[in-house]
Amino acid sequence: MSTSEVRVSNRKGRPNYPRAYKREVAMAACAPDVSVAKVALAHGLNANMVFKWRRELRAGLLGSTDGCALVPVTLPPALTGAIKATDQREPESVESTLAMASCIEIELNGARVQVRGKVDPTQLRLVLRCLMPV
């Protein structure tokens, strides 16, 4: 897609770029050893706009190209043994065992966040957004 296919959508005459185009340019700017200014120049865009699109891409605001991404998950041997041993019990005890023993560790921009037990998704989203680059 070129910038000539973009339609003007507001009173000030600023173009309204489609989300797919923003994602494409932002992904090009995220490549290693690539200058954002050169990517912007190649597409006829302002470098500040490309930086903004790159932040939005990393924050997940531009959507993903393939729908979802799978990440590897490993359980420590002690936890898998606890689950097998409690399979014969009531479902509530298995759920409580998982809730007490669960831990998610996220590394993002040099910061490490550990989530243990049940967590409010809204609060977790707020913490992760605060760690995103500005």
N, C-alpha and C positions, 0 to 999 in steps of 0.2 A: 504494500500500500504506500502511496506517496502522499505528500502533504497537499497535492492538488485535488485529491478525492475527499478532502475534509470539508464539511459544510459550516458556514457561519451561522451561529445560533443565538447570539445575544445582541443587544443594542450597541455595544462597543465594537462589534465586528471581530471579536475574538473567535478563533476556530474551536469547534467541539470535536475532539479527537475520539474515535471509537476505542473502547476498552481493549480490544485485541491489538490495536496499533500501539497503544501505550505499553501493553505487556511486552510486545515484541521489541520495542525500543529499550525498555527497562531491562529486559533480559540481555540484550546486547551490551548495555552499560554495566551489567553485573559480571561480565566475563573477566577472568583474570588478565592482568596486564593490558587493560583497555582504558583509554582516556575517555572520560565522560564528555569532555569538551569535543573530542574528535567525533564521537558518536552523534552528538547534537549537531555539529557542523555538517556531517554527512547526511543527516535527515532534515537539515534546514530549520532546526529548532534552537531555542534558547537553552543553554546548559543548565540553568536553574530549574527549568521545567523538567529536564531529563533527571536531575537529581531528585526532584519531588516524585516523579514516577517511579524511580528506583526505590525510594523509601516506601511508597505505597505497595509496590510489588513485594518487598520484604515483609511488610506488615500483613500481607494477604488480602489487601483491598482491591487488587486487580484480578483476583481469581487465579486459578491455576490452569495450566494448559492441558493436563491429563485428568483432571477431576479430583484426584487424591494421590497422596504419597504414602507408601507403607514404610514403617520404620521397624527395625528388628527389636524384639522384646525378649528378654531372658529373665527367668525366675531363678532365684538362688535355691540350692538343693534343700535347705531347711524349710522353705515355704512350700515347695512341691510335696515334700513329705508330710507336712501338716495338712495339706489339702487332701491327700490320699487317705490319711488316717481318720479324717473327720467326714469322709464321704458317706458313711453309714449313719451319721447323726442327722439331726434336724437341719433343714436348709438355713435357718437363721444363724446357727452356730458357724457354718461354713462362711456365710456372708460376713459375720462379725470378725472371724479370723482373717479374712482377706482385707477387711477395712482397717484392722489394727496393724497388719503386717505390710500393707502396700506402701510403696514409695516410688515417686517419679522424680527423676533428676533431669533438669533441663539446663543446658549450657547455651547462653545466648550473649553474643558481643562481650565476651570475657567475664560474664557474671554467671554464677551457678545458683539455680533455684531448686530446692528440694521440697517436694510436696509429700506429706505423709497423712494417711488416713483420709477421711472425707473432707473435701474442700469445696467451697462455694465457687462455681464456675465464673461468676461475674467478678469476684475478687481476683481470681487467678488471671483472667483476661486483662484486668487493670494492671496487675504486676508485670505481665509480659509486655504490654504496650509501653509501660514506662521504661523497659529495657531496650526497646527498639531504637535504632538510630534516628536522630531527628533531622 
